[in-house]
Amino acid sequence: MFLSVKLVTSVLVLLKLRSLLATETESDYILSDYKDHPCNRHCEDNSLPRLCKYTWLLENYYVMSKACHDCPFNQTHCYLPHCVSADGVMRGIKTANRILPGPRVEVCEGDTIEVTVMNAMEVSEGTSIHWHGIHQRGTPFMDGVAMLTQCPIPAHAKFTYRFTANNPGTHFWHAHAGVQRADGLFGSLVIRRPPSREPQYLLYDYDLTDHVIIVNDWLAEMTVNRFAAHHHDSGDNKPELMLINGRGQYREFRDSNGTSLFTPRATFTVKPGKRYRFRIINAGILNCPIQFSVDSHTMTMIASDGHSFAPYTVDMFNIFSGERYDFVLYADKEENLRNYWIRVKGLADCNVKSANQTAILKYEGAPDDLPPESPLEPAPGGKLLNLWNAKRSQNKADITQMSSVEADDDILTSKPNKTFYLAMDFYKIDNPRFNNPTYYPLSSVLKSQMLYTPQINHISTLLPPVPPLSQYDDVSKDIYCNAETLQEHCDTKWCGCVHLYQVDLNDIVELVVIDEGLPYDANHPMHLHGYSFRVIGIDRINSTTTLEGVKAMDARGELNRTKTKAPLKDSVTVPDGGYTIVRFKADNPGIWFFHCHIEFHAEIGMGLFFQVGNKSQFPKPPKNFPKCGDFLNDESDDTEEVTVTQTVKCTSGCSDVVPWSALVLLVALSITFKMGINI
């Protein structure tokens, strides 16, 4: 009897250990989209905050996998669990819980969000998750920037993010390691408030989970393939596809009768006579501003990046990568009920291959027919908000013309403690990562293979070998630089470092960000982690400009600066050949990323870091926070080190080698030591 009890106890202990050590079990594949999570509720005054837990399994996955069965021939199969139908183009993707977009997070202000991320991606790929728009005050280690705020989550490992939902509004989450966001690792994050604290509450009747919309440009292949082809050869970087909430129509299927079929579009239902708050997120990846419109309906814009502004009614608006916009749509078509197209049209590089998509605004009670207009018709003209490389005019408004509902603060009323002029562009230099100056410099390759390097102040930022936020003392200060400390001619040669500026805690910081406009008519949507900033100026000066020219204009008082009610954002475009001016108060200690939100630009160095405060002012990392870094095996063994200094000078067609005499000596010495012979 004693042995049986002891055996059972041992088995139970082993099973418990197995469950603790396991990183991936059958239960991990019971995946949820969390649409009905208990934290997704009506927010009320004086209610207790909740702990909102989520578990995500990150995997390499596939569009139109076997989980889709007979989709699109049986349209209901396109909605089966684990079926990602997208636009029908079969390709590898990366998913959280096998859905696209990934699991939604919807909570109330003050709740605690806890997400356990399990990395089940093959090929030992590390990852991290950034909570875009969340300031992480007191929890900078949860910001989720691989090699800045944390080590990447290794394959087969788990990492739990835990932070307070302090800043309400429309936000989103996405992978912040490599180009994983571009392959599907993104989803919505909405923090709502009680009606008494929501300044725009009286403008709408409904604020529904089903009216959160993510738009994004999309590729027909894994992004790393396109990235490698574009940077190392003549592959293009032009998206051909677009998705709305992970759905769309592009690939044509034909049934046995020859009838054309497509995967289903996204649909958004409204009741006639009601007003709805829509929340739009651009999770885009390339140089692809997206123009959003709804046929026969205007939109009353009320917020951007989680901050409200005075209502402004438009016919359409542009949204850049990383931005979020909230609008109210009045479903006023109460007679002759029918459905209407929601249109998203790609601009800039998306226009090259006509990347666009449609969804359906479905009126409750209307027939299930498609809208009578062609889905390929251009978006209607009219009043536009948020310009792409254009100057404001009567029917074209930029973001600085929106009036914040939040009171003016010292960001607007005080003189900045520090002002940084940051000039951006694509520069014709031999970036050694992509153009070896000896074997294939820019001057020797085909025009189609020329890669101009996107930089800020002629510097490519490099990620450090260890995360400086959590391993501050492990980072050599020699790897940091900025335009003021570099003693190089970086306008003629490639310069790269951990691009960093240090500011004091509570400084008012002004950034004058300039796009010099050469050689492309592009744009750069810039995102700041850890803060919202006041957008106090934006203008396109000409098709091109210069850092020196903008500085001279500023010295003459010619740059437009809003004096009051400047809107608050965390992501904003910089017009080509122009400038954008933002200000923030550096009251959130940590190390924060400021970067272009175009995936290909950020990945090769178009960004920089702001260190706010000194190490002693940083919050302490969580207990047992993971560490990582270089390993240089410098331990000596029993073999005496033999250094050979003589080499043969390499000429064309060969490589440097050790001479035969030295090799013979090295082998002889090795044998001698092993035999214990004294010499």
N, C-alpha and C positions, 0 to 999 in steps of 0.2 A: 504493500500500500504506500509506504514511504517513497519507494523508488518511482512509483507511478506518478505521485504528486510532484516529485522532483523533476521527472521527465517532462510532465505537462508544463511545469513552470519554466523549464529551460526552453521548451519549444515556443512558449508565449513570449519570452524575452527575445529569442531570436527573431520571431515574427515582428516584434516591435522595432527591433534594431533594423530589420530589413525595410520596414516602412519609413523609418527616419532617414535611412541612407539612400533609398530609391529616389531617382530623379525623374523617372517616367514610368507610370503604371497604367494599367487598363483604365482606371478611373480618371486619369488625366484626359482621356479622349471623350469623356462626357462633357462636351464643350457648350458654353452658354454665350448668347449675345447680350445678356443682361438687360434686355428691353424692359422686363418686368421686375427689375431689382427693387427691393423695398425702399432704397434710398431715392428712387425716382418717384417723387411725391409732390404734393402741393406744399409749398413752404409757408409756414405760419409763424407769426410773432410769438416769442416766449416759449417756443418748443425747444426741447433739448436736442443738441447736435447728435448725430449718429456716427458710428463707425461703419464705413461702407467698404466691404471687402470684395475683391475680385481676384480671379485666377486666370491667367492667360498662358496658353501654350503656343509658342512661336515655332513655326515649321516652314520648310520649303513645301510648296503645294502647287496645284495646277488648275488652270481654267478649263472648264468642261471635263472635269475628271469623271471617273466611273460613278461618283456619287450623284452625278446629274442624270444618270439613266437615259431616258429618251428625250431629254431637252434638246432642242426647242420644239420637236415634233409634238410632244405633249408638254404644253406650256406649264402645267402644274409641276412638272418634274424640275423646272428651273428654280423652284422655291423649296426643294427638298433640303433637309439638313446636310450641311457640308458641301452643297453644290454652289460653286462660284461660277456663274455663267458669264459675268462681265458683259462684253460686247460680242461674245462668240469666238473671238480670236484665241486659239489655243496656245498657251505659253506658260512657262514656269512663273510662279509668283511666291511671295512670302506672306503668310497670314498669321494672325492671332486668332485662335479658336476657329479656324477654317471658315472665316467670313470676310467679306470685303464690302465696305470698310470694316475695320476691326470692331471689337466690342465697344459699345457706347458707355460713357460714364456721365450720369446725370444726378446731381446732388444738390443740397441746399447750402447756402453760405454758412460756414462754421463747421460743417461736417468734416470728419477725418477720412481721407481716401487712402486705402491700403490695397495695393496691387502687387500680387506675387507673379513675377514673370519667370516662366520656365523656358529655357532656351533648348529646343529640340531640333534646331537647324543642323543639317548634316554639314560635312566638310569642316567641322570645328570652327564655325564662324561665331565670333563674339558679337554682342549687341548691347544696346542701351535704349531707354525710352525717355524722351523729353516731353515735358508737359507744357506745351506751347501756350504762353499767356499767363501761366501761373508764376508768381514772383518768388515763391519759395523763401519767404522771409523766415529766418531762423532755421531753415532746412535746405541750405544751398547744395548739400550733398545729394539731394533728391532731384536735382535739375536734369540729370540724365544725359550729360554730354560725355561720351566716351573719351577718356584720356585728358579730360579737363576737370570734371567733378567726380568721376568714378572710373574704375577699371571696367573694361567691357565685361559683360556677363559671359563667362565661358560656355562653350557647348556643354550640354548635359547638366548645367547648374541652374540654381534659382536665385533670384534677387527680389527682395520685397521693398517696394517704394511706399513710403508713408509720409503724408503731409496734410496740412489743413487747407481746406477750400476757402481761402480768405478773400480772393478777389473775384467777385461774381461776373458773369457774362458768358459769351460764346467763345470757347477755346477749343483746342484739340490736342491730341497726343500723337507722337510719331517716333519711329526709330531715329536715333541720332548717331549711327555708326555706319560708315560707308554710304552706299546708295540704297539701303534697305527700304527707306520710306518710299522710294520710287517704284518698288515692286509690291507694295500693298500694306506695309506696316504703318497704318495710321487709323485714327478714329476720332469721334467727337467727344468733347468734354464740356459739359454745360453746367454752370453753377447759377442756380436761380435764387431769388430773394423773396421774402414775404411781400405782398402787394404794398404794404405801407412804406417799404424802402425802395420800391421799383419806380423810378421817376416817370416811365412811359406806360405805366400799367393801364391807365384809362383809355389808351389809344387802341386797344385790341380786346377781343373777346376770348381768344384762345392762344395758348402758347404750348404747342403739342410736341411730344417726342418725334412724331412722324413728320414734322415740318423742319427738322434739322437736316440741312443739305450739305453734302461734301461734293465739290467739283474738283476735277483734276485732269491734267493731260496725262496720256498713257501711251506706252510703247507696245509694239507687237512682239517684243522679245525681252529676255531678262536684261535689266539695265546695265549690268556689268559688261555684257557683250557690246552694247552701243557705246558705253564709256570707253572701253579699250579701243574699239575701232575708230572713234572720233579723235582720241588723244594720241594714238600711236600710228594712225594711218589716215585715210581719207573718208572715214565713215562720217555720216552727217549726225547732227544733234537736233533734228526737226521732228517733233511728235506728229504722228498721223492719226492718233485716236484721242478720245475724251470720254470720261465717265461721269455720271451723276448718281451719287450714292452707290457706286460700284456697278451700275447697270448702264446699258446702252445698246444701240444697234449699229453693227458695222459689217460683220461677216454674214454673207448670204448662204442659207441652207436651202436645199430643194428636196421635197418629199417625192414619193414614187410617181406622183402625178405631174411632177415638174413645178409644183406651186412653191413660190418663194416664202421662206420663213426666216424669222430673226429671233434672237434672244429678247426677253421683255425689257421695256423701258421702265424707269422709275415713275411712280404715280403718286400724286399728292392730292388728297381729297379735301374739299371745302363744302360748307353748307351755304346756300344762297343767302345773302343779306348779312353775313357774319364777317368779322375782321380777324385776321390771323397774323400772328407774329411768326415770321420765317427767319431762320438763322442759317447763314450761308458761310461756308468755310472753303478756302482754296488751299488744298493740299498739293498743289502743282509742283512739278519737278524741274521744268526747263523754262526757257525765256518765252513764256506763254501767258501773258495777261488774258483773262477770260471776261468777256462781256456777257452780262446776265440780263434777260428781259422775259416778260410774260405777255403773250399776245393779248391785246385789247384791255390791258390792265396797267395802271400806274402802281408805283411802289413808294410808300412813305418811309424814307430811310430814318432810322432812329438811333443807331449805335454802330460802333466799329471797335473791334478788338476788346470788347468788354466794357466800353465806356459810352455813355449816352450823349447825344447831342440834340439840339432842337430839330423837330421834324422837318424833313426836306423831301418834297415829292419829285420823283423822276420817272422817266420812261425806261431807263436802263442805267446800269452802272458797271464799271470795270472793277475787277477784284484781282489783286496780284497774289502771288504765292506767299502763304503765311498770314494773309489778311483774313478777317472775318467781318461781315456786315449783317446787321439785323434790319429787317424792314417789315412794315405792316401792309398786308394786301387786303383790300376790301373786295369781297366776292359779291360784286354788285350786279352781276348779270342774272337777274331773277326771272326774266321772261325768255321763252324759247331756249330752255336749258340745253347746253351742250358743253363740250370740253375744249380746252385751249392748250396751245403749245407753250411750254417753258423752254426757252432757247439759251444755250451757252455756246458762244462763238469764240474760238481761239484767235488771238491777235499775234502780231510779231512773228516768231518762228512757227507758231501753230497755223498761221495763215498760209505758209508755204505749201503744206499738204492738205489744207482745208480741214483741219481738225475742228470738229464741232459735234454737238450732241443735243438731243431733245428729251424732255420728259413731258408728262401729261398733268395739267391742272384739271382734275376731275371734279365736276360739280355733282354733288349728291342729288340723285334723282334724274340725272341726265342719262341718255342712252350710252351704251358702252362703245359707241363709235369713236374713231379717231377724229381729231379736229379736221375740218374740211381744207384748211390751208396746207400747202406743201411744207413738210418739215425742212426742206432745203431752202425755203425762202429766206432772204436776209432779214435780220432783226429790224424792226421799225425804227425810224429816226425819232428825234425828239430830245428831251432834256436828259443830260448825261452827267453823272457824278464820277469823280476819280479818273483823272485823265492819264492817257498813255502818251508820253512824249508830245504834249501839246500845251498851248497856253490857254488860260481860261478865257471864256467869252460869255455872251449872253446865255446860251444854252449849254455851256460846258463849265462845270464847277470843279475846282480842286478841293482837297480835303481841308485846307486851311479856311475855306469859306463856311465850314460847319461850325456852329457855335456850341461849345461844351455847356452842359447843364451843371457841371461841377464848378464850384467857386474858384476864382483866381487864387493862386497860391504864390509862395515865394519863388517858385520856378519862373513865373512870369514877371513878378514885381522886383526881383533882385537882379543885380548884375552878376553874370556868371563868374565863378572863381577860376574856371579853366575853360578855354575854347580850343577845340582841335579842328583843324582843317584836314579833311580826309578826301583825297582825290583818287578816283577809281577809273579804270579803263582796261582795255586789252592792249598789251604791249608786245611789240615785235622784238623779243629777246630770246636767246637760246636757253630755254628752261631745261636744265640737264635731265630732268625727269622724263621729258618727252622729246627733246632734241639734243642728242649728244653732240657737243660742239666739235668733236674730232671726226666722227663717222657720218653724221647726218645733221649738220646744222641747218637752220632755217634757210640759209642762202643756197642750199644745195638740193632741197626737196621740191617736189611739185607744188604748185599753188594750192591744189586741193588738199595737200598734206600739211600745209602751214598751220601751226597752232599758235595763236597769240595768247599770252598768259594774262588772265584776269588778276589784278592786284589792287591793293590799297596803298597809296603813297609809294608805289614801286616796290612793295614788299609782299612776298607770298608767305602767309602765316603757316607755320608747321605745328603739328600737335606735339607736345612734349612726350618723352619716353615714360613718364609717370604722371598721374593726375596731380597738379600742383595744389589744388584745393585741399585734398586729403593727405598728400605727402609733400608738403611744402618744402621741407628741408632736404628732400631727396632730389630736388631739381637744381641743377647747376645754374647759377645766375648768368653764366656766360651764354646761355642759349636764348636769352631774352634780347629784344631790340625794338626800336621804333625809328621813325624818320629822324628824330633829333639825336639819337645815339649812334646810328650807323655812320661809319666813315668810308663809305663806298660810293661809287658812281652808279647807283642802281637804275638810272635811266638808260644805261648802255649795257649793263650786265645784270644777270639774274641775282636777286637777293632773297634769301629765305631765312626765317628765324621764328621763334615763338614771339609773335608781334603783340606787344603788351604796353599799355599805358597804366600808370598808377595814379589814382586820385585819392584825396583824403575823404574820410567819412564826413558826410553832410555837405560836401562841395556841391555847388550848382554847376553842372557840366553842360556846355553847349557843343554840339557837333554840327559843323558845316560840311555836309557830305556832297561831293561834286562828282558828276559823271562827265568826263572831258569829251566824250562823244566820238572818239576815234577807236577803231576804224568802222564800227558797225552802228546802225541805228537800233541799239538794244536798250535795255533798262535793267536796273538792279533793285529788286525789292529787299530792303534791309530790315533785319529783325534783331532786337536787343533782348537778351535774356535777363531775367531778374527785375525788370522795370517796365513801367509805361512812361512814355515821354510826351511832352507837349510838342506838337508839330506847329512851329511858329512861322515857317516860311517854306515856299516851294515855287519854283519857276523854271521854265525852259528859256535860257538866254538866247541860244542859237542852235544850229546843228552841232556845233562844237564849241568848247570853251577850254580854259586852262585854270590850273590852280592859282597861278599868279594873277590871272585876270579877275578871278572871283575875289581874291584877297584885295585887289585894288578897288574893285567895286564896293566891297564892304568898308574899306577905309574911307570911301567917299559917301557912305551912307546910302548906297543904291540897292542893297539887298532888302527885300520886303520881309518885315518881321511883324507878326501879329502881336498886339499889345495886351489883348484881353480875350478871354473865353476860347483860347486856342484848344483844339481838340486833343484828347489823349489817345495814344495808340502805342503798340509795341512793334508794328511792322508797317513800313511805308516805302513807296517807290521813290527813286531818285531819277528824274527825267534826264534822258540823254542830251548832253549839251547844256545841262542846267545844274540846279542845286536843290537840296532839301535841308532845312535847319530844324534841329530838334534839341530839346533841353530836358534834363532830368536831374533830380536831386539824389545824390549818391548816398542814400541812407540805408542801404541794404548790403552789409559787408559780405564779401566773397570775391570770387573771380568769375566774371560773366562774359559770355560770348556775344560779339556783335558781328553779324556776317550777312552776306548775300544769301537769300533763301532759295536761289536757283541751285539745284543739287550739284550740277557739274562745276559750277563756279566755287561753291563753298568747299567742295571736296579737294580742289587743288589750290586752296589757299586764299580765297577772297574773304577775309575776315580778320578780326583782331580781338584781343581780350582786354577787359577793364578790370584791374584789381582795385577793389574798393576797400580802403582801410588797410591795416597791416595784419600780420598773422595773429597777433594777440586779440584783435577785434573780431576775428572769424568765429562763428559758432564751432563748438567742438564736434568732431565727427561721431557718428553713432558707434556704440560699443562693437568691437570686432569688425569694423568696416574693412572690406577687402582691400588688399594692397597688391601692387604689381610693379613691373619695371624690368630693366635690363638684367641679364645675368652674364657676366664675363668670367669665365672659368680661369682664374689666375692661381689656383692652388697648384703647388709643385708636387711631383711624385718622386719616385726613387731614381728616375732617369735624369742624369745631368743635362741641363739645357745647353744645346750647342747652337750658337748663332752664326749663320753663314752670311757674310756681307758681300762677297764677290758675286756679281751678276753679269750676265751677258746683255749688252745694250740691244734692245729690240729694234728691228727695222721693219719696213712695210711687209705685211703678210705673216708676221710671227708674233710671239708674246715673250715677255721677260721670263727667263728660265734660270734655274740654278745650274752652274757648270757641273759636268760629270765628275770632276775631281772632288768637288765638295760633297756630292751625293755618295761617292764611294767612301769618303772619310766618315760621313754620318752613319752609314750602315755598319762600317767596321767598329766605330765607337759603341754603337748600340749592342752589337754582339759581344764586345769585350766586357761591358758592364753586366750584361746578363750572365756571363760565365764567371763573373767575380774576379777577373784578371786585373791586377794592378798594373798601371802603366806610368 
